[in-house]
Amino acid sequence: MPLSKDDIAELFAPDGVLAVNIDGFTLRQEQVAMAQVVGQSLAQQQLCVIEAGTGIGKTFAYLVPALFAGKRIVVSTGTKTLQDQLFRRDLPLIAGALGRPAKVAILKGRANYLCLHRLEMAERANALEAGLSRTRHRQQTQLLERIRRFAMTTQRGDISELPTVSDADPIWQSVTSTRENCLGVDCPVFQRCHVVAARREAQAADVVVVNHHLLMADMMLKEQGFGDLLPGADAIVVDEAHQLPEVAEQFLGFSVSTRQIQNLCRDVLVELQTQRIDAEALVGAVNGLERSVADGADTLQAERCEFAQWPSAFVESFGAVAGGVQSVVDQLAALASNEPVFAALCERTAEIGRRMNALQETSDDASVAKGVRWAQSTRQGFSVHFAPIDIATQLQAMIQKHGATWIFTSATLSIAGDFAHYLQRVGIEDARTHCYGSPFDYENQALMYLPRQLDDPSSPHHTRQVVEAALPVLEASGGRAFLLFTSHRALRAAATYLQERWGNEAPYPLLVQGDIPKDLLLQRFRELGNAVLLGTGSFWEGVDVKGTALAVVVIDKLPFAVPDDPVMKARLAAIEQRGGNPFFEEQIPQAVLALKQGVGRLIRDSADFGVVMLCDRRLTSRSYGRVFLNSLPPMPRTEKLADVTAFLHRHLSAVGLSPQTSALRAIGES
């Protein structure tokens, strides 16, 4: 039965069931207000978009009314880590506290589940490759043996259950399935399929936790042998909703890579060997295709270029690869009529061929004209991509097609309280929008430092100046800092400069993104307690460090999208073509949302404190700088280093972590 506003207020009250049954639960009025809006939206089937500032506890705010709604709920998160947190911690905790037992399931994409058939194929392929490289073969054999032991004991087949093999290891691509290579009901181990079992469990659940990639896949793909999730869902909650447009771009586009083709060729040869089929013409076609792929990789020298800029030699090579794909299709067709495995291989090859043909079509084609194509060289070969310029129309149609109640929420959806940019990007109309600020005391817990006398961000000296300006702040904080950069080049330059400056006597542990895996890097940062971490990209959002291990976040410049990114470049051109202003309509809003994410790393708990140091003079020298500043949490601002050192000294002393007095004195005198 849906909850009324009074019911929700009672549940969240200081003496309510949540406070009584959950240690540390405290009343937050913003959380109560959000929960009431979610409850009303579920009851009245209203589309709702909610920005919930850091610390509101938006998970509780949507799960509590969802568990009382009497509806089948799909919750989509931005990452698999958040999925696991919802499934293993938040949902059991809340359901238990409320006394509302619910059947909960977690469902991930295919690539997260061990495929027993693909494992057998990988083992056979490994046996065939025994003579290629002893070291490589031995390592591959050991990994496969470890995975085989895992296959004999696992109930879910979730590869995250095997932490001794990194989820980034290429071996998983050999032993997990894709939509293209899955045999469906024709698979010899279909009855033991982990993907099928996970989907059946999800279809019987009251609450299903998915991620945005799977949500988009379920909206787009009709997979033979598998039931869809969304048609049976009464409500869909999209958490971390700011990530949805980017995920939608990936699914509404397509790509072809050398890895895809090489894996296909390997699978064809393994099946021929396994079934002892003598198909000389097919083997010849496969070998020819592999040679064409190698030639294509050799001709593409540029790191990335758009379709119109492809080197003429690569255009020719790409055509040769497409021809090779068609030759394999022709040869597979003769075997496909009698063998389901070869029928699946034939369809998989044909799909690659269709994508390649689409990528070769001229821009006169109306459907292709709505997107942008580019090629990218990699260490393994090349990849060629198509992405739509504007996903709003397609995403809108998908949302409207499913009659569920949609609720979108994130900490970063609005520009100074205005949701227009986000709503336009995802094609949402007539939505109720709500903006709830953070309950944290930014006025007293945080300080924004805008250092003076820095060059323009385009200056070749800017990165060095950022590090120089940050050094006295790091002394005042005793390390405990994130230095976030908008490019890997700046990250590497800053790391080199700090290493040269500190030498072998670094005052604080220095951690650099890329040296070790991200999760291990964060673990070390938390454990050390006084480290300085340099990061970019993935460290701007989704990273949660509570407590005194993090007291400073330095951001080198406003995070405008890379201007030569082919999708962004095409999107800006389309805005300009219709008479709009690309900078103010697209670049600034996107940068504001990214900056909000970066600044959001600083205060993650009610007891946290710290300084956010923004090193881009455009915040005060350009009129649009006010848009950025007005979109950030309301914290005091200063241009004086003395204010920063005094703030840090006061807060660190309060928790017994005051840096050395001599260091503070030296800073104050500077």
Buried (B, 14 or more C-beta within 10 A) or exposed (E): EBBEBEBBBBBBBEEBBBBEBBEEBEBBEBBBBBBBBBBBBBBEEBBBBBBBBBBBBBBBBBBBBBBBBEBBBBBBBBBBBBBBBBBEEBBBBBBEBBEBEBEBBBBBBBBBBBBBBBBBBBBBBBEEBEEEEEEEBEEBBEBBEBBBEBBEEBEBBBBEEBEEBEEEEEBBBBBBBBBBBBBBEBBEBBEEBBBBBBBBBBBEBBBBBBBBBBBBBBBEEEBEBBEBBBEBBBBBBBBBBBBBBEBBBBBBBBBBBBBBBBBBBBBBBBBBBBEEEEBEEBBEBBEBBBEBBBBBBBBBEEEBBBBEEBBEBBBEBBBBBBBBBBBBBBBBBEBBEEBBBBBBBBBBBBBBBEBBEBBBBEEEEEEBEBBBBBBBBEEEBBBBBBBBBBBBEBBBEBBEEBEBBBBBBBBBBBBEEBBEBBBBBBBBEEBBBBBBBBBBEBEEBBBBBBBEEBBEBEEEEBBBBBBBBBBBBBBBBBBBBBBBBBBEEBBBBBBBBBEEEBEEEEBBBBBBBBEEEBEEBBEBBBEBBBBBBBBBBEBBBBBEBEBBBBBBBBBBBBBBBEEEBBBBBBBBEBBBEEEEEBBEBBBBBBBBBBBBBBBBBBBBBEEBBBBBBBBBBBBBEEEBBEBBBEBBBEBEBBEEBEBBBBBBBEBBEEEEBBBEEEBBEEBBEE
